[in-house]
């Protein structure tokens, strides 16, 4: 073999390799849409849940007990015919969700146990305007439900007796 054969062989290998690389890169480059071709990004869906400021008495109650998940706002569910409150929400299952909510008089509220955090009950706090015990017995079973229609207006402040010290309290403002 002469040096010219080696050079020719190297030239061929380089040419083939370079061509293959160029073709593969051209294929990748062709897949990218240009700015004019780029699809428009979908706008993020806005949450349906509107948050409002709770009445002073409700805020004081939830703040005093350091309510699990309470951030100073309450869900505005006025205009809805029904609402579900999870019993046993949060990281350890020691909260209600929503913690605080405003509803219209006549709204049916279903309290649904998640099965998290042990046995829970839902009873009216002594400062509640509405004296309704939703479930006095401690229930731990997921899927247990109790429905109550709130017909009178006022602040329904409620607690979970076994987990009161852990901040398991909630509030429903009936308008």
C-alpha contacts under 8 A as a table, 3 or more apart, distances in Angstrom:
res1	aa1	res2	aa2	distance
1	X	5	X	6.26
1	X	6	X	7.28
2	X	5	X	5.37
2	X	6	X	6.64
3	X	6	X	5.13
3	X	7	X	6.13
4	X	7	X	4.96
4	X	8	X	6.00
5	X	8	X	4.97
5	X	9	X	6.03
6	X	9	X	5.10
6	X	10	X	6.11
7	X	10	X	5.12
7	X	11	X	5.98
8	X	11	X	4.96
8	X	12	X	6.15
9	X	12	X	5.13
9	X	13	X	6.23
10	X	13	X	5.08
10	X	14	X	5.99
11	X	14	X	5.13
11	X	15	X	5.94
12	X	15	X	5.02
12	X	16	X	6.08
13	X	16	X	5.19
13	X	17	X	6.01
14	X	17	X	5.07
14	X	18	X	5.79
15	X	18	X	5.10
15	X	19	X	5.96
16	X	19	X	5.13
16	X	20	X	6.11
17	X	20	X	5.16
17	X	21	X	6.14
18	X	21	X	5.13
18	X	22	X	6.09
19	X	22	X	5.06
19	X	23	X	6.11
20	X	23	X	5.18
20	X	24	X	6.19
21	X	24	X	5.22
21	X	25	X	6.10
22	X	25	X	5.19
22	X	26	X	5.98
23	X	26	X	5.06
23	X	27	X	6.23
24	X	27	X	5.11
24	X	28	X	6.45
25	X	28	X	5.09
25	X	29	X	6.08
26	X	29	X	5.05
26	X	30	X	6.07
27	X	30	X	5.16
27	X	31	X	6.67
28	X	31	X	5.37
28	X	32	X	7.15
29	X	32	X	5.71
30	X	33	X	7.65
33	X	36	X	7.68
33	X	37	X	5.23
33	X	38	X	5.22
34	X	37	X	5.04
34	X	38	X	5.85
35	X	38	X	5.16
47	X	50	X	7.44
49	X	75	X	6.49
49	X	76	X	7.04
49	X	77	X	7.77
50	X	75	X	5.96
50	X	76	X	5.54
50	X	77	X	7.87
51	X	73	X	5.94
51	X	74	X	5.37
51	X	75	X	4.64
51	X	76	X	5.71
52	X	73	X	5.53
52	X	74	X	5.37
52	X	75	X	6.28
52	X	76	X	6.20
53	X	72	X	7.01
53	X	73	X	4.98
53	X	74	X	6.11
54	X	58	X	6.15
54	X	59	X	5.96
54	X	72	X	7.48
54	X	73	X	6.08
54	X	74	X	5.81
54	X	100	X	7.81
55	X	58	X	5.39
55	X	59	X	6.27
56	X	59	X	5.12
56	X	60	X	6.05
57	X	60	X	5.13
57	X	61	X	6.19
58	X	61	X	5.14
58	X	62	X	6.19
58	X	155	X	7.21
58	X	157	X	7.45
58	X	171	X	6.68
59	X	62	X	5.28
59	X	63	X	5.87
59	X	72	X	6.74
60	X	63	X	5.13
60	X	64	X	5.84
61	X	64	X	5.21
61	X	65	X	6.45
61	X	157	X	7.79
62	X	65	X	5.43
62	X	66	X	5.96
62	X	67	X	5.11
62	X	70	X	7.14
62	X	169	X	6.84
62	X	170	X	6.94
62	X	171	X	7.71
63	X	66	X	4.82
63	X	67	X	6.32
63	X	70	X	7.85
64	X	67	X	7.82
65	X	164	X	7.63
65	X	165	X	7.40
65	X	167	X	5.30
65	X	168	X	7.97
65	X	169	X	7.19
66	X	70	X	7.53
66	X	166	X	7.98
66	X	167	X	5.25
67	X	70	X	5.42
67	X	95	X	7.52
67	X	99	X	7.48
67	X	166	X	7.92
67	X	167	X	4.34
67	X	168	X	5.91
67	X	169	X	5.65
67	X	170	X	7.19
68	X	90	X	7.38
68	X	94	X	6.96
68	X	95	X	5.18
68	X	96	X	7.50
68	X	99	X	7.56
68	X	166	X	7.52
68	X	167	X	5.22
68	X	168	X	5.99
68	X	169	X	7.44
69	X	90	X	7.16
69	X	95	X	7.00
69	X	99	X	6.72
70	X	73	X	7.17
70	X	99	X	6.15
70	X	100	X	7.63
73	X	100	X	7.46
74	X	98	X	7.80
74	X	99	X	7.30
74	X	100	X	4.71
74	X	101	X	5.04
74	X	102	X	7.03
75	X	98	X	7.04
75	X	100	X	6.27
75	X	101	X	4.49
75	X	102	X	6.22
76	X	101	X	5.87
76	X	102	X	5.00
76	X	103	X	6.87
77	X	80	X	5.76
77	X	83	X	7.68
77	X	101	X	6.56
77	X	102	X	5.59
77	X	103	X	5.17
77	X	104	X	7.84
78	X	102	X	6.04
78	X	103	X	4.31
78	X	104	X	5.16
79	X	103	X	7.24
79	X	104	X	6.56
80	X	83	X	7.23
80	X	103	X	7.29
80	X	104	X	7.58
80	X	107	X	7.01
81	X	106	X	7.61
81	X	107	X	5.04
81	X	108	X	6.39
82	X	107	X	5.35
82	X	108	X	4.63
82	X	109	X	5.64
82	X	110	X	7.64
83	X	107	X	7.40
83	X	108	X	6.40
83	X	109	X	4.79
83	X	110	X	6.20
84	X	109	X	5.66
84	X	110	X	4.66
84	X	111	X	5.80
84	X	112	X	6.83
85	X	96	X	6.58
85	X	97	X	5.42
85	X	98	X	6.02
85	X	109	X	7.12
85	X	110	X	6.15
85	X	111	X	4.80
85	X	112	X	6.16
86	X	89	X	6.06
86	X	96	X	5.52
86	X	97	X	5.00
86	X	98	X	7.19
86	X	111	X	5.99
86	X	112	X	5.05
86	X	113	X	5.97
86	X	114	X	6.50
87	X	93	X	7.89
87	X	95	X	6.68
87	X	96	X	5.05
87	X	97	X	6.97
87	X	111	X	6.44
87	X	112	X	5.67
87	X	113	X	4.59
87	X	114	X	6.01
87	X	120	X	7.29
88	X	92	X	7.93
88	X	93	X	4.14
88	X	94	X	5.26
88	X	95	X	5.31
88	X	96	X	5.99
88	X	113	X	6.17
88	X	114	X	5.43
88	X	115	X	6.69
88	X	116	X	5.27
88	X	117	X	5.92
88	X	120	X	7.33
89	X	92	X	7.32
89	X	93	X	4.47
89	X	94	X	6.01
89	X	95	X	4.77
89	X	96	X	5.47
89	X	97	X	6.04
89	X	114	X	6.98
89	X	116	X	7.08
90	X	93	X	4.97
90	X	94	X	6.16
90	X	95	X	5.57
90	X	96	X	7.67
90	X	97	X	7.97
91	X	94	X	7.57
92	X	116	X	7.06
92	X	117	X	5.74
93	X	114	X	7.89
93	X	116	X	4.63
93	X	117	X	4.12
93	X	118	X	7.72
94	X	116	X	7.79
94	X	117	X	5.72
94	X	163	X	6.78
94	X	166	X	6.96
94	X	167	X	7.44
94	X	168	X	5.64
95	X	99	X	7.34
95	X	167	X	7.20
95	X	168	X	4.85
95	X	169	X	7.01
96	X	99	X	5.13
96	X	168	X	6.68
96	X	169	X	6.92
96	X	170	X	6.25
97	X	100	X	7.77
98	X	101	X	6.41
98	X	170	X	7.84
99	X	169	X	7.29
99	X	170	X	4.84
99	X	171	X	6.38
100	X	170	X	5.75
100	X	171	X	4.70
100	X	172	X	5.74
100	X	173	X	7.75
101	X	171	X	6.55
101	X	172	X	5.02
101	X	173	X	6.18
102	X	172	X	5.77
102	X	173	X	4.54
102	X	174	X	5.97
102	X	175	X	7.18
103	X	107	X	6.57
103	X	172	X	7.16
103	X	173	X	6.17
103	X	174	X	5.08
103	X	175	X	6.18
104	X	107	X	5.81
104	X	174	X	5.44
104	X	175	X	4.89
105	X	150	X	5.77
105	X	151	X	4.83
105	X	152	X	6.00
105	X	153	X	6.11
105	X	174	X	5.57
105	X	175	X	5.69
106	X	149	X	5.82
106	X	150	X	5.40
106	X	151	X	4.65
106	X	152	X	7.79
107	X	149	X	5.52
107	X	150	X	5.92
107	X	151	X	7.39
108	X	147	X	6.68
108	X	148	X	5.69
108	X	149	X	4.11
108	X	150	X	6.59
109	X	147	X	5.58
109	X	148	X	5.37
109	X	149	X	5.95
109	X	150	X	7.54
110	X	145	X	6.42
110	X	146	X	5.65
110	X	147	X	4.22
110	X	148	X	6.46
111	X	145	X	5.45
111	X	146	X	5.28
111	X	147	X	6.19
112	X	142	X	7.80
112	X	143	X	6.08
112	X	144	X	5.77
112	X	145	X	4.47
112	X	146	X	6.79
113	X	116	X	7.89
113	X	139	X	7.68
113	X	140	X	7.25
113	X	141	X	6.69
113	X	142	X	5.14
113	X	143	X	5.45
113	X	144	X	5.27
113	X	145	X	6.39
114	X	141	X	7.33
114	X	142	X	4.56
114	X	143	X	6.24
114	X	144	X	7.97
115	X	118	X	6.85
115	X	119	X	7.98
115	X	140	X	5.33
115	X	141	X	5.01
115	X	142	X	3.83
115	X	143	X	7.31
116	X	140	X	7.41
116	X	142	X	7.56
117	X	120	X	7.95
117	X	140	X	7.87
118	X	139	X	7.83
118	X	140	X	5.27
119	X	138	X	4.93
119	X	139	X	4.68
119	X	140	X	4.05
119	X	141	X	7.84
119	X	162	X	7.63
120	X	137	X	7.75
120	X	138	X	4.73
120	X	139	X	5.23
120	X	140	X	6.29
120	X	160	X	5.87
120	X	161	X	7.48
120	X	162	X	6.62
120	X	163	X	7.58
121	X	134	X	7.77
121	X	135	X	5.34
121	X	136	X	5.53
121	X	137	X	5.83
121	X	138	X	4.80
121	X	139	X	6.37
121	X	159	X	7.69
121	X	160	X	5.06
121	X	161	X	6.60
121	X	162	X	7.65
122	X	133	X	6.27
122	X	134	X	5.36
122	X	135	X	5.08
122	X	136	X	6.32
122	X	158	X	6.35
122	X	159	X	5.69
122	X	160	X	5.16
122	X	161	X	7.56
123	X	132	X	6.84
123	X	133	X	4.23
123	X	134	X	5.87
123	X	135	X	6.40
123	X	136	X	6.16
123	X	158	X	5.44
123	X	159	X	5.57
123	X	160	X	6.56
123	X	161	X	7.48
124	X	128	X	6.16
124	X	130	X	7.32
124	X	131	X	5.72
124	X	132	X	5.72
124	X	133	X	5.44
124	X	134	X	7.87
124	X	156	X	7.07
124	X	157	X	5.95
124	X	158	X	4.34
124	X	159	X	6.34
125	X	128	X	5.30
125	X	131	X	7.97
125	X	157	X	5.55
125	X	158	X	4.95
125	X	159	X	6.06
127	X	157	X	7.00
128	X	131	X	6.49
128	X	155	X	6.12
128	X	156	X	5.20
128	X	157	X	4.73
128	X	158	X	7.19
129	X	154	X	5.63
129	X	155	X	5.34
129	X	156	X	5.90
129	X	157	X	7.51
130	X	152	X	7.95
130	X	154	X	6.75
130	X	155	X	6.70
130	X	156	X	5.31
130	X	157	X	7.76
131	X	156	X	7.76
133	X	136	X	6.19
134	X	146	X	6.83
134	X	147	X	7.96
134	X	148	X	7.33
135	X	138	X	7.57
135	X	146	X	7.37
139	X	144	X	7.66
141	X	144	X	6.02
150	X	153	X	7.70
150	X	174	X	7.12
152	X	174	X	7.10
153	X	173	X	7.58
153	X	174	X	4.74
153	X	175	X	5.22
154	X	173	X	5.99
154	X	174	X	5.25
154	X	175	X	6.75
155	X	171	X	6.90
155	X	172	X	5.92
155	X	173	X	4.59
155	X	174	X	6.21
156	X	171	X	5.56
156	X	172	X	5.01
156	X	173	X	6.18
156	X	174	X	7.50
157	X	169	X	7.59
157	X	170	X	6.04
157	X	171	X	4.52
157	X	172	X	6.57
158	X	169	X	5.76
158	X	170	X	5.36
158	X	171	X	6.08
159	X	164	X	6.33
159	X	168	X	6.12
159	X	169	X	4.32
159	X	170	X	6.33
160	X	163	X	5.49
160	X	164	X	5.63
160	X	168	X	5.68
160	X	169	X	6.29
161	X	164	X	5.29
163	X	166	X	5.24
163	X	167	X	6.75
163	X	168	X	5.52
164	X	167	X	5.30
164	X	168	X	5.13
164	X	169	X	6.64
165	X	168	X	7.34
